[in-house]
Amino acid sequence: MNITLTNHAKYSLNKRKILENELVDAVKYPDKIIKKYGKHFFQKTIHRGKIEAVCEKTERNIKVITVYWI
C-alpha cells in the first residue's frame, strides 16, 4: 500500500511536532478507523498521546490530508 502526504499534511506534522514514522504507523496499524464524509479517519494512541490522520483511501493508495492530536 502506497502512502502519500499532501503539502498540508507535511505542514501539520511539522507544526504539531508529530513524526512521520508515527503517522505511518497510525495509518498502517490504527487502533480505530472511522469512515465519514467520504474520508477515512485513522486513530492511534502513541506514547505521547493520541493522533488522528484524515485520509482518502483507494485500493492501492492512501493520501494523508492532515494529521492532528485528539
Backbone as CSV, one residue per row, in Angstrom:
resi,resn,N_x,N_y,N_z,CA_x,CA_y,CA_z,C_x,C_y,C_z
1,MET,0.841,-1.177,0.000,0.000,0.000,0.000,0.889,1.244,0.000
2,ASN,0.587,2.165,-0.884,1.366,3.383,-1.033,0.740,4.508,-0.200
3,ILE,1.524,5.134,0.661,1.053,6.241,1.496,1.728,7.518,1.012
4,THR,0.910,8.513,0.641,1.439,9.809,0.226,0.889,10.888,1.150
5,LEU,1.648,11.980,1.270,1.245,13.092,2.116,1.049,14.339,1.272
6,THR,-0.035,15.042,1.527,-0.235,16.326,0.870,0.714,17.335,1.521
7,ASN,0.875,18.481,0.872,1.694,19.534,1.471,1.118,19.973,2.806
8,HIS,-0.204,19.995,2.904,-0.834,20.367,4.171,-0.513,19.348,5.266
9,ALA,-0.505,18.073,4.923,-0.172,17.037,5.910,1.264,17.196,6.392
10,LYS,2.181,17.495,5.478,3.581,17.723,5.867,3.695,18.925,6.785
11,TYR,2.961,19.984,6.469,2.941,21.180,7.316,2.380,20.840,8.697
12,SER,1.291,20.052,8.728,0.660,19.671,10.002,1.606,18.845,10.872
13,LEU,2.357,17.933,10.258,3.336,17.135,11.006,4.342,18.046,11.702
14,ASN,4.873,18.984,10.948,5.878,19.890,11.482,5.299,20.794,12.568
15,LYS,4.150,21.383,12.301,3.522,22.315,13.241,3.148,21.632,14.550
16,ARG,2.665,20.402,14.459,2.176,19.703,15.657,3.211,18.763,16.268
17,LYS,4.413,18.795,15.710,5.534,18.006,16.217,5.198,16.508,16.297
18,ILE,4.628,16.017,15.203,4.338,14.599,15.050,5.349,14.059,14.045
19,LEU,5.981,12.946,14.364,6.984,12.370,13.481,6.306,11.618,12.338
20,GLU,6.961,11.609,11.191,6.386,10.932,10.027,6.215,9.436,10.281
21,ASN,7.160,8.815,11.002,7.012,7.379,11.283,5.838,7.112,12.224
22,GLU,5.496,8.075,13.100,4.312,7.924,13.956,3.045,7.970,13.105
23,LEU,3.036,8.847,12.114,1.896,8.936,11.205,1.745,7.664,10.387
24,VAL,2.829,7.179,9.817,2.785,5.957,9.005,2.311,4.780,9.855
25,ASP,2.782,4.694,11.081,2.353,3.634,11.996,0.849,3.731,12.272
26,ALA,0.349,4.958,12.427,-1.081,5.159,12.682,-1.927,4.719,11.492
27,VAL,-1.428,4.948,10.280,-2.177,4.572,9.087,-2.090,3.063,8.829
28,LYS,-0.926,2.486,9.045,-0.766,1.047,8.801,-1.385,0.188,9.900
29,TYR,-1.291,0.636,11.144,-1.758,-0.151,12.292,-2.629,0.698,13.216
30,PRO,-3.774,1.169,12.743,-4.609,2.046,13.571,-5.306,1.292,14.701
31,ASP,-5.595,2.024,15.772,-6.418,1.470,16.844,-7.885,1.477,16.417
32,LYS,-8.244,2.475,15.605,-9.633,2.642,15.204,-9.679,3.366,13.859
33,ILE,-10.630,2.987,12.999,-10.858,3.679,11.729,-12.319,4.112,11.692
34,ILE,-12.524,5.397,11.435,-13.872,5.938,11.302,-14.030,6.393,9.853
35,LYS,-15.129,5.977,9.229,-15.398,6.379,7.847,-16.573,7.349,7.859
36,LYS,-16.310,8.591,7.412,-17.386,9.578,7.293,-16.975,10.652,6.307
37,TYR,-17.962,11.281,5.705,-17.734,12.354,4.729,-16.865,11.889,3.557
38,GLY,-16.878,10.595,3.249,-16.081,10.076,2.157,-14.593,9.977,2.476
39,LYS,-14.230,10.132,3.729,-12.829,10.080,4.169,-12.672,8.973,5.211
40,HIS,-11.422,8.590,5.452,-11.089,7.623,6.500,-10.302,8.365,7.575
41,PHE,-10.717,8.198,8.820,-10.056,8.831,9.958,-9.353,7.731,10.757
42,PHE,-8.033,7.692,10.656,-7.232,6.677,11.332,-6.788,7.222,12.682
43,GLN,-7.144,6.522,13.765,-6.760,6.958,15.102,-5.767,5.975,15.699
44,LYS,-4.777,6.518,16.406,-3.748,5.682,17.022,-3.251,6.360,18.285
45,THR,-3.136,5.593,19.352,-2.525,6.078,20.579,-1.037,5.780,20.506
46,ILE,-0.239,6.829,20.625,1.213,6.681,20.646,1.690,7.062,22.038
47,HIS,2.976,6.934,22.282,3.486,7.168,23.629,3.274,8.596,24.123
48,ARG,3.085,9.568,23.212,2.922,10.970,23.608,1.476,11.431,23.602
49,GLY,0.553,10.581,23.189,-0.853,10.964,23.130,-1.570,10.210,22.027
50,LYS,-2.660,10.793,21.541,-3.476,10.137,20.511,-3.529,11.038,19.277
51,ILE,-3.274,10.455,18.111,-3.317,11.214,16.871,-4.409,10.682,15.962
52,GLU,-4.852,11.555,15.055,-5.826,11.163,14.050,-5.347,11.677,12.702
53,ALA,-5.365,10.805,11.708,-4.984,11.159,10.344,-6.222,11.077,9.464
54,VAL,-6.491,12.146,8.734,-7.618,12.186,7.801,-7.072,11.840,6.424
55,CYS,-7.649,10.805,5.801,-7.093,10.279,4.552,-8.173,9.994,3.524
56,GLU,-7.736,10.011,2.263,-8.527,9.496,1.157,-7.907,8.153,0.798
57,LYS,-8.739,7.118,0.694,-8.226,5.766,0.506,-8.810,5.137,-0.748
58,THR,-7.926,4.501,-1.525,-8.343,3.668,-2.653,-7.799,2.271,-2.384
59,GLU,-7.951,1.375,-3.335,-7.482,0.004,-3.123,-5.982,-0.068,-2.891
60,ARG,-5.205,0.761,-3.593,-3.752,0.674,-3.511,-3.071,1.876,-2.882
61,ASN,-3.796,2.965,-2.680,-3.166,4.195,-2.204,-3.925,4.816,-1.048
62,ILE,-3.168,5.450,-0.171,-3.736,6.261,0.898,-3.078,7.628,0.807
63,LYS,-3.913,8.668,0.675,-3.395,10.032,0.651,-3.769,10.703,1.969
64,VAL,-2.757,11.085,2.741,-2.979,11.740,4.031,-3.224,13.220,3.766
65,ILE,-4.359,13.712,4.221,-4.735,15.106,4.018,-4.251,15.971,5.170
66,THR,-4.467,15.509,6.399,-3.994,16.228,7.576,-3.854,15.248,8.736
67,VAL,-3.164,15.693,9.762,-2.983,14.890,10.975,-2.967,15.846,12.162
68,TYR,-3.543,15.384,13.285,-3.618,16.246,14.467,-3.760,15.401,15.724
69,TRP,-3.556,16.060,16.867,-3.731,15.428,18.175,-5.207,15.459,18.547
70,ILE,-5.697,14.377,19.160,-7.079,14.380,19.663,-7.086,14.030,21.134
